[in-house]
Amino acid sequence: MFFCFLLRTFVATMGKIIVAGIGPGSREDMTPAVLEAVGRADAVVGYKYYFQFIEPYVREGCQCIDTGMKKERERAEQAFLLAEQGLTVVVISSGDAGIYGMGPLIYEMQQERVASGSPADIEIEVLPGISAFQKAASLLGAPIGHDVCLISLSDLMTPWEVIERRIQAAAVGDFVTAVYNPKSHGRYWQLYRLVEVFLDNGRSADTPVGYVRQAGRDEQTVVVTTLGTFNPEDVDMFTVVIIGNSQSYIANGKFITPRGYYREEKQENVKPGQSIMMESFRTIRSEMQHPDVPTWRLWPLLHAIHTTVDFGMEECLWMDDRATEILYNKVVDGSLKHIVTDVTMAASGIRKGALERLGIEVHCYINDPRSKQMAEEKGITRSQACMQLAAEEYPEALYVVGNAPTALFEICDLVRKGKMHPVGIIAAPVGFVHVCESKHAVKTLKQIPKMIVEGRKGGSNLAATLCNAILTFDDAAQLKPGRDL
């Protein structure tokens, strides 16, 4: 009986551990629950640097046990020893105790101690706090309006190979990414590598980046920049870095990542087909190896990849400098009023809505009886005959070739003889015989703006979509394709 009484008394005097996130450090960023817990604690355990933030709220007689950096296990062990004496112990962590804080360690140590025979009755409570990335985000604007991941660059307990795989996953997944422990005296290159991985995996150099040093404290510094201009040397271990996703932007000095409400409201009049195409273009751009190319190149590239599902277009679509912009300006000033294609399939792929809106006519002579007769009489291909007929009637048209290399050779010959003066050429014949050679030939026409699908690849659908990219170039800045669907 006496033994049972002693056991009940011992259990009744077991204490409690409260793991409290004290936020960044300022009074206004501490929750009432944390302040109340600190105020009634019998003992407070924590990293000595953080005691300056909670000292005014500790009651008289409270034991304050501080330790240096990298003494997390010692702090946790001290908390358990005090709790086993029946005390209420508050273990403080900066930010949120569950995010790179003391919360997980306390729970793990409890399991370890119970397994070794220590009492299992110590109650553990975790009180959340405002995390460093949340405080930093509030100072930067609204950078985490959509899916976010947190990555620590500290490799003290996590191998760098694992960290880099997580960085790559964040980049490929288009997450807003908050970076903890970005740099220290001994870890200087990891942040450079993170930036490199993000750029290599399709994140634009214009992606907003914000970093906050000593958030919520007297030494606070807030900077908004871009991934391309961000300098890792400007941050230290007291800094949190936030990298935006593909939709993030900077407005009036603030870093914003939209959730999508405003976009949905603005796109109420967007047809389903156009909405799908817009989403496809955003996906394509996020997966491109080089999405930072100028708009005049990006716009036809997005069309080409969308049509072919072939990211190899990044390497084989060749264009004269500013070709899309130059050709669209010819539409605007009225000098591009006619388009000639080599086959009907290319003609049918050019959007009728765009042609009607812009007052442009498309011509194809492949089924014209005259082309058949001319081909027979001259011993040439019908495609060659089509280009000769077109040169007589529309010598200054935009010439679009998606099938026959002989048509492309004929265009080159007619231009050199002064019988044709195209405003532009789209060269995308496909096949194995003389295809590459025809494209080499058309490159020699230096004064004519051209789009050329190099190598064997091409096709009427590809030629048509490049033409559509020219006709809709005024939608390129907003990345809003499909107006004429």
C-alpha positions as CSV (number, residue, x, y, z in Angstrom):
1,M,0.0,0.0,0.0
2,F,2.8,2.4,0.9
3,F,4.6,1.6,-2.4
4,C,1.4,2.3,-4.4
5,F,1.0,5.7,-2.5
6,L,4.5,6.7,-3.4
7,L,4.0,5.7,-7.0
8,R,0.8,7.8,-7.3
9,T,2.6,10.7,-5.7
10,F,5.5,10.4,-8.1
11,V,3.2,10.3,-11.2
12,A,1.2,13.2,-9.9
13,T,4.2,15.4,-9.7
14,M,5.3,14.7,-13.3
15,G,5.8,17.9,-15.1
16,K,5.1,19.1,-18.6
17,I,7.1,20.3,-21.6
18,I,5.7,23.1,-23.7
19,V,7.6,23.6,-27.0
20,A,6.8,27.2,-27.9
21,G,7.5,29.1,-31.2
22,I,8.3,32.6,-30.2
23,G,8.1,34.0,-33.8
24,P,10.8,36.2,-35.3
25,G,11.4,37.9,-32.0
26,S,9.2,41.0,-31.8
27,R,6.5,41.3,-29.2
28,E,3.7,41.8,-31.7
29,D,4.7,38.6,-33.5
30,M,4.3,36.4,-30.4
31,T,1.0,34.7,-29.9
32,P,-1.0,35.2,-26.6
33,A,-0.7,31.5,-25.9
34,V,3.1,31.6,-26.1
35,L,3.3,34.7,-23.9
36,E,1.0,33.1,-21.3
37,A,3.0,29.8,-21.3
38,V,6.3,31.7,-20.8
39,G,4.7,33.8,-18.1
40,R,3.7,30.7,-16.0
41,A,6.7,28.5,-16.7
42,D,8.8,27.1,-13.9
43,A,11.7,26.9,-16.3
44,V,12.6,28.2,-19.7
45,V,15.2,26.4,-21.9
46,G,16.5,27.7,-25.1
47,Y,19.3,29.0,-27.3
48,K,20.8,32.0,-25.4
49,Y,20.4,34.4,-28.3
50,Y,16.6,34.1,-28.1
51,F,16.3,34.9,-24.4
52,Q,16.5,38.6,-25.1
53,F,13.1,38.4,-26.8
54,I,11.2,36.6,-24.0
55,E,13.0,38.0,-20.9
56,P,10.4,40.7,-20.2
57,Y,7.6,38.0,-19.9
58,V,9.4,35.5,-17.7
59,R,8.0,35.4,-14.1
60,E,10.2,36.1,-11.1
61,G,11.8,32.9,-9.8
62,C,11.7,31.1,-13.2
63,Q,14.8,29.1,-14.0
64,C,16.3,30.3,-17.3
65,I,18.7,27.8,-18.9
66,D,20.4,28.9,-22.0
67,T,22.9,27.1,-24.2
68,G,24.9,27.9,-27.3
69,M,24.4,27.1,-30.9
70,K,24.3,23.4,-32.0
71,K,23.3,22.3,-28.4
72,E,19.8,21.2,-29.3
73,R,20.1,17.7,-27.8
74,E,21.5,19.1,-24.6
75,R,18.5,21.6,-24.3
76,A,16.0,18.8,-24.9
77,E,17.7,16.6,-22.3
78,Q,17.6,19.4,-19.8
79,A,14.0,20.0,-20.4
80,F,13.1,16.3,-19.7
81,L,15.2,16.3,-16.5
82,L,13.4,19.4,-15.2
83,A,9.9,18.0,-16.2
84,E,10.7,14.8,-14.4
85,Q,11.1,16.9,-11.2
86,G,7.5,18.1,-11.7
87,L,8.2,21.4,-13.3
88,T,6.4,23.1,-16.2
89,V,9.2,23.7,-18.8
90,V,8.9,25.9,-21.8
91,V,11.4,25.1,-24.6
92,I,11.6,28.1,-26.9
93,S,12.3,28.0,-30.6
94,S,12.4,31.0,-33.0
95,G,9.7,31.1,-35.6
96,D,7.5,28.0,-35.4
97,A,8.8,25.2,-33.2
98,G,7.7,22.6,-35.7
99,I,9.6,24.1,-38.7
100,Y,13.3,23.4,-38.3
101,G,12.7,23.8,-34.6
102,M,12.7,21.9,-31.3
103,G,9.3,20.2,-31.7
104,P,10.4,17.1,-33.6
105,L,13.5,16.6,-31.4
106,I,11.4,16.7,-28.2
107,Y,9.0,14.0,-29.4
108,E,11.9,11.9,-30.7
109,M,13.7,12.1,-27.4
110,Q,10.6,11.2,-25.5
111,Q,10.4,7.9,-27.5
112,E,14.1,7.3,-26.9
113,R,13.8,7.9,-23.2
114,V,10.7,5.7,-22.8
115,A,12.5,2.9,-24.7
116,S,15.4,3.2,-22.2
117,G,13.1,2.9,-19.2
118,S,12.4,6.6,-18.3
119,P,8.9,7.6,-17.2
120,A,6.4,8.0,-20.1
121,D,4.0,10.4,-18.4
122,I,5.5,13.7,-19.3
123,E,3.0,15.7,-21.2
124,I,4.2,17.5,-24.3
125,E,2.5,20.4,-26.0
126,V,3.6,22.4,-29.0
127,L,2.5,26.0,-29.4
128,P,2.8,27.3,-33.0
129,G,4.5,30.5,-33.8
130,I,4.8,32.8,-36.8
131,S,7.5,31.2,-38.9
132,A,10.4,33.1,-40.4
133,F,9.1,32.5,-44.0
134,Q,5.6,33.8,-43.0
135,K,7.1,37.0,-41.5
136,A,9.4,37.5,-44.4
137,A,6.5,37.0,-46.8
138,S,4.4,39.6,-45.1
139,L,7.2,42.1,-45.4
140,L,7.8,41.3,-49.1
141,G,4.1,41.6,-50.1
142,A,2.2,38.4,-50.9
143,P,4.7,36.0,-52.4
144,I,3.2,32.7,-51.1
145,G,-0.3,33.0,-52.5
146,H,0.0,29.6,-54.0
147,D,1.7,26.2,-53.4
148,V,4.9,26.6,-51.4
149,C,7.7,24.4,-50.2
150,L,10.4,25.0,-47.6
151,I,14.0,23.9,-48.1
152,S,16.9,24.2,-45.7
153,L,20.3,24.4,-47.3
154,S,22.0,23.2,-44.1
155,D,23.7,19.9,-44.8
156,L,24.8,19.2,-41.2
157,M,22.2,16.4,-40.9
158,T,21.0,16.0,-44.5
159,P,23.3,15.0,-47.3
160,W,23.7,17.6,-50.0
161,E,22.7,15.0,-52.7
162,V,19.3,14.8,-51.0
163,I,19.0,18.6,-50.7
164,E,19.7,19.0,-54.4
165,R,17.1,16.5,-55.4
166,R,14.6,18.5,-53.3
167,I,15.7,21.7,-54.9
168,Q,15.2,20.2,-58.4
169,A,11.8,18.9,-57.5
170,A,10.8,22.4,-56.3
171,A,12.0,24.0,-59.5
172,V,10.4,21.5,-61.8
173,G,7.2,21.6,-59.8
174,D,7.0,25.4,-60.1
175,F,6.6,25.8,-56.3
176,V,7.1,29.1,-54.6
177,T,10.2,28.2,-52.5
178,A,11.3,29.5,-49.2
179,V,14.9,28.9,-48.4
180,Y,16.1,28.5,-44.8
181,N,19.8,28.5,-43.7
182,P,20.8,29.9,-47.1
183,K,24.4,30.7,-46.3
184,S,27.0,30.7,-43.6
185,H,30.8,31.2,-43.3
186,G,31.3,27.6,-44.0
187,R,28.5,27.1,-46.5
188,Y,28.9,29.7,-49.3
189,W,28.4,27.8,-52.6
190,Q,25.1,26.0,-51.9
191,L,22.9,29.0,-52.6
192,Y,24.7,29.6,-55.9
193,R,23.9,26.0,-56.9
194,L,20.2,26.4,-55.9
195,V,19.9,29.4,-58.3
196,E,21.7,27.5,-61.0
197,V,19.3,24.5,-60.6
198,F,16.2,26.8,-60.8
199,L,17.4,28.4,-64.0
200,D,18.4,25.1,-65.5
201,N,15.0,23.7,-64.9
202,G,13.0,26.4,-66.6
203,R,12.6,29.1,-64.0
204,S,12.8,32.5,-65.8
205,A,15.6,35.0,-64.8
206,D,12.7,37.5,-64.3
207,T,11.3,35.3,-61.5
208,P,10.8,37.5,-58.4
209,V,13.1,36.8,-55.5
210,G,12.7,38.4,-52.1
211,Y,14.9,38.1,-49.1
212,V,14.6,39.4,-45.5
213,R,17.3,39.6,-43.0
214,Q,16.5,39.6,-39.3
215,A,12.8,39.7,-39.9
216,G,10.9,41.6,-37.2
217,R,14.0,42.8,-35.4
218,D,15.8,46.1,-35.3
219,E,18.4,45.1,-37.9
220,Q,15.6,44.1,-40.4
221,T,16.4,44.4,-44.1
222,V,13.9,43.7,-46.9
223,V,14.9,43.3,-50.6
224,V,12.9,42.5,-53.7
225,T,14.9,41.5,-56.8
226,T,14.8,38.8,-59.6
227,L,16.4,35.4,-60.0
228,G,18.7,36.7,-62.7
229,T,20.1,39.6,-60.6
230,F,20.0,38.0,-57.1
231,N,23.4,38.0,-55.5
232,P,23.8,35.2,-52.9
233,E,26.6,37.2,-51.3
234,D,24.0,39.6,-49.9
235,V,22.5,37.1,-47.5
236,D,23.6,35.3,-44.4
237,M,22.3,32.7,-41.9
238,F,19.8,35.2,-40.5
239,T,18.2,35.6,-43.9
240,V,15.1,33.9,-45.4
241,V,15.0,33.8,-49.2
242,I,11.7,33.4,-51.1
243,I,11.7,32.5,-54.9
244,G,8.5,32.9,-56.8
245,N,6.8,30.6,-59.3
246,S,6.1,31.2,-63.0
247,Q,3.1,33.3,-62.2
248,S,4.7,35.6,-59.6
249,Y,5.4,39.2,-60.4
250,I,6.6,42.5,-58.9
251,A,4.3,45.5,-58.7
252,N,5.1,48.7,-56.9
253,G,8.0,47.1,-55.3
254,K,5.9,44.3,-53.8
255,F,6.4,40.6,-54.6
256,I,3.1,38.9,-55.5
257,T,2.1,35.4,-56.3
258,P,-1.6,35.3,-57.5
259,R,-3.9,32.6,-56.2
260,G,-6.0,32.8,-59.4
261,Y,-9.2,34.6,-58.3
262,Y,-8.6,37.8,-60.2
263,R,-7.5,35.8,-63.3
264,E,-10.7,33.7,-63.2
265,E,-12.8,36.9,-62.9
266,K,-11.0,38.5,-65.8
267,Q,-11.4,35.5,-68.0
268,E,-15.1,35.0,-67.7
269,N,-15.4,35.6,-71.5
270,V,-12.6,33.2,-72.5
271,K,-14.0,30.3,-74.4
272,P,-13.1,26.7,-73.1
273,G,-10.9,26.0,-76.1
274,Q,-8.9,29.2,-75.6
275,S,-8.6,28.5,-71.8
276,I,-7.1,25.1,-72.5
277,M,-4.7,26.5,-75.0
278,M,-3.6,29.2,-72.5
279,E,-3.0,26.6,-69.8
280,S,-1.0,24.5,-72.3
281,F,1.2,27.5,-73.2
282,R,1.9,28.1,-69.5
283,T,2.8,24.5,-69.0
284,I,5.0,24.5,-72.1
285,R,6.9,27.5,-71.0
286,S,7.5,26.1,-67.5
287,E,9.0,23.0,-69.1
288,M,11.2,24.7,-71.7
289,Q,14.9,24.6,-71.3
290,H,15.3,28.2,-72.4
291,P,12.1,30.1,-71.6
292,D,13.9,33.5,-71.3
293,V,14.2,34.1,-75.0
294,P,12.7,37.3,-76.4
295,T,9.0,37.4,-77.1
296,W,9.4,37.4,-80.8
297,R,11.1,34.0,-80.5
298,L,9.1,32.6,-77.6
299,W,5.7,33.1,-79.2
300,P,6.3,31.0,-82.3
301,L,8.2,28.4,-80.2
302,L,5.2,28.0,-77.9
303,H,3.0,27.5,-81.0
304,A,5.4,25.0,-82.5
305,I,5.8,22.9,-79.4
306,H,2.0,23.0,-78.7
307,T,1.4,21.7,-82.2
308,T,4.1,19.0,-82.3
309,V,4.5,18.2,-78.5
310,D,8.2,18.3,-79.4
311,F,10.5,20.3,-77.2
312,G,13.2,19.7,-79.8
313,M,11.7,22.8,-81.5
314,E,13.8,24.9,-79.1
315,E,16.9,23.7,-81.0
316,C,15.6,23.4,-84.6
317,L,13.4,26.4,-85.0
318,W,15.6,29.0,-86.7
319,M,14.5,32.6,-87.2
320,D,15.9,35.8,-88.5
321,D,16.3,38.5,-85.8
322,R,12.9,39.8,-84.7
323,A,11.2,37.9,-87.6
324,T,7.8,37.5,-85.8
325,E,7.7,41.2,-84.9
326,I,8.8,42.4,-88.3
327,L,6.2,40.2,-90.1
328,Y,3.4,41.2,-87.7
329,N,4.2,44.9,-88.3
330,K,3.7,44.2,-92.0
331,V,0.2,42.9,-91.2
332,V,-0.4,46.1,-89.2
333,D,0.8,48.5,-92.0
334,G,-1.1,46.5,-94.7
335,S,1.9,45.3,-96.7
336,L,1.0,41.7,-95.7
337,K,-2.4,41.0,-97.3
338,H,-1.8,37.7,-99.0
339,I,-0.5,34.3,-97.9
340,V,0.5,31.5,-100.3
341,T,0.9,27.9,-99.2
342,D,2.3,25.0,-101.0
343,V,-0.5,22.5,-100.1
344,T,-4.1,22.8,-99.0
345,M,-3.4,21.3,-95.6
346,A,-1.1,24.2,-94.7
347,A,-3.8,26.6,-95.9
348,S,-6.5,24.9,-93.8
349,G,-4.5,25.2,-90.6
350,I,-4.3,29.0,-90.8
351,R,-7.0,30.3,-88.5
352,K,-10.0,31.6,-90.4
353,G,-11.0,34.0,-87.6
354,A,-7.6,35.7,-87.7
355,L,-7.7,36.0,-91.5
356,E,-11.1,37.6,-91.4
357,R,-10.2,39.9,-88.5
358,L,-7.1,41.1,-90.3
359,G,-8.4,41.1,-93.9
360,I,-5.8,38.6,-95.2
361,E,-6.4,36.1,-98.0
362,V,-4.8,32.7,-98.4
363,H,-4.0,31.2,-101.8
364,C,-3.0,27.6,-102.7
365,Y,-2.5,26.5,-106.3
366,I,-2.0,22.8,-105.8
367,N,-5.5,22.0,-107.2
368,D,-5.4,24.7,-109.8
369,P,-5.6,23.0,-113.3
370,R,-3.0,25.5,-114.5
371,S,-0.4,24.0,-112.1
372,K,-1.0,20.5,-113.4
373,Q,-0.7,21.6,-117.0
374,M,2.4,23.7,-116.4
375,A,4.1,20.8,-114.5
376,E,3.4,18.5,-117.4
377,E,4.6,20.9,-120.0
378,K,7.8,22.0,-118.2
379,G,8.6,18.6,-116.6
380,I,8.7,20.1,-113.1
381,T,6.8,19.2,-109.9
382,R,3.3,20.6,-109.4
383,S,4.7,22.4,-106.3
384,Q,7.2,24.2,-108.5
385,A,4.4,25.1,-110.9
386,C,2.3,26.4,-108.0
387,M,5.1,28.8,-106.9
388,Q,5.5,30.1,-110.5
389,L,1.8,30.8,-110.8
390,A,1.9,32.5,-107.4
391,A,4.8,34.7,-108.4
392,E,2.8,36.0,-111.3
393,E,-0.3,36.9,-109.1
394,Y,1.0,37.5,-105.6
395,P,4.8,38.1,-105.8
396,E,4.9,40.0,-102.4
397,A,2.9,37.5,-100.3
398,L,4.0,35.6,-97.2
399,Y,5.1,32.2,-98.6
400,V,4.4,29.2,-96.3
401,V,5.9,25.9,-97.2
402,G,5.0,22.8,-95.1
403,N,5.4,19.9,-97.5
404,A,7.5,20.2,-100.6
405,P,11.2,21.1,-100.7
406,T,10.9,21.6,-104.5
407,A,8.5,24.5,-103.7
408,L,11.2,26.0,-101.4
409,F,13.9,25.6,-104.1
410,E,11.6,27.3,-106.6
411,I,10.9,30.3,-104.3
412,C,14.7,30.8,-104.0
413,D,15.2,30.6,-107.7
414,L,12.3,33.1,-108.4
415,V,13.6,35.5,-105.8
416,R,17.1,35.4,-107.3
417,K,15.7,36.1,-110.8
418,G,13.7,39.1,-109.4
419,K,10.4,37.5,-110.2
420,M,9.2,37.2,-106.6
421,H,9.6,39.6,-103.6
422,P,8.0,37.8,-100.6
423,V,7.4,39.8,-97.4
424,G,8.5,36.7,-95.5
425,I,9.0,33.0,-95.8
426,I,8.0,30.1,-93.5
427,A,10.1,27.1,-94.5
428,A,9.0,23.8,-92.9
429,P,9.0,21.1,-95.6
430,V,9.3,17.6,-94.1
431,G,10.9,14.4,-95.3
432,F,14.2,12.8,-96.3
433,V,15.0,13.9,-99.9
434,H,16.5,17.4,-100.4
435,V,14.6,18.7,-97.3
436,C,17.7,19.9,-95.5
437,E,19.2,21.3,-98.6
438,S,16.1,23.4,-99.4
439,K,16.3,25.0,-96.0
440,H,20.0,25.8,-96.4
441,A,19.1,27.5,-99.7
442,V,16.4,29.7,-98.3
443,K,18.8,30.9,-95.6
444,T,20.7,32.7,-98.3
445,L,17.8,35.1,-98.9
446,K,19.2,37.6,-96.4
447,Q,16.8,40.5,-97.0
448,I,13.7,38.4,-96.4
449,P,12.5,37.7,-92.8
450,K,12.3,33.9,-92.4
451,M,11.2,31.2,-90.0
452,I,12.9,27.8,-90.8
453,V,12.4,24.4,-89.1
454,E,15.9,23.1,-89.6
455,G,16.7,19.5,-90.4
456,R,14.2,16.8,-91.5
457,K,11.4,18.0,-89.2
458,G,8.5,20.1,-90.4
459,G,5.0,19.6,-91.9
460,S,2.0,21.5,-93.0
461,N,0.6,21.7,-89.5
462,L,3.8,23.2,-88.2
463,A,4.0,25.7,-91.1
464,A,0.4,26.8,-90.4
465,T,1.0,27.3,-86.6
466,L,4.0,29.4,-87.3
467,C,1.8,31.5,-89.5
468,N,-0.8,31.8,-86.8
469,A,1.9,32.9,-84.4
470,I,2.6,35.9,-86.7
471,L,-1.0,36.8,-87.1
472,T,-1.6,36.8,-83.3
473,F,1.7,38.4,-82.1
474,D,-0.2,41.2,-80.4
475,D,-1.4,38.5,-77.8
476,A,2.2,37.4,-77.1
477,A,3.0,39.8,-74.3
478,Q,0.0,38.5,-72.2
479,L,0.7,34.9,-73.2
480,K,-2.9,34.7,-74.3
481,P,-3.2,32.4,-77.4
482,G,-6.4,31.1,-79.0
483,R,-8.3,34.3,-79.6
484,D,-9.5,33.1,-83.0
485,L,-10.4,29.6,-82.1
